[in-house]
């Protein structure tokens, strides 16, 4: 097996743009409409609109929020988790992979992560810091909210945004942020890596 590299991360990000932003497909189960508006609405209602305020660990709370959800919604959360973790370089690949596979294990018929995507998690792009990990639920909620809002755009608006980095940034920045600044910058870079810096910290961007 080849050594993981940043190229694997960008290839995975490009694949996500294709399946989720250009269509309604799936990262893990090609041909399944995992990133459909219907699944995003269901996940948004179960996760974004029903935050778990208990003192339990993140994974325990997430499992409670997804209790009773159809497999498609659970797989969507696993794919959201994958996308959220793609940029992270200060967490081990095995830990990131386990986070994704744990969610998949809650499905009645669990999907699997293709090897080339699992390989992408072995590398990262930027150190995301403590806040990203402490506010993990917010980072995931932002990915869900962004793609859900993206699906409401007209097709010509989506095509224009994917063809123009600055138009895409306007669309992305139109989503309520809820403190997920690092996740927003990560998505901006992953979709347009040749235009936007591989920096997820607002403070670092200002200093530079």
ABEGO torsion letter per residue (X at the ends): XBBBBAAAAAAAAAAAAAAAAABABBAABBGBBAABAAAAAAAAAAAAABBBABABBAAAAAAAAABGBBAAAAAAAAAAAAAAAAABAABBAAAAAAAAAAAAAABABBBBBBAAAAAAAABBABBAEAAAAAAAAAAAAAAAAAAAAAAABBAAAAAAAAABAAAAAAAAAABBAGGAAAAAAAAAAAABAAABBBBABAAAAAAX
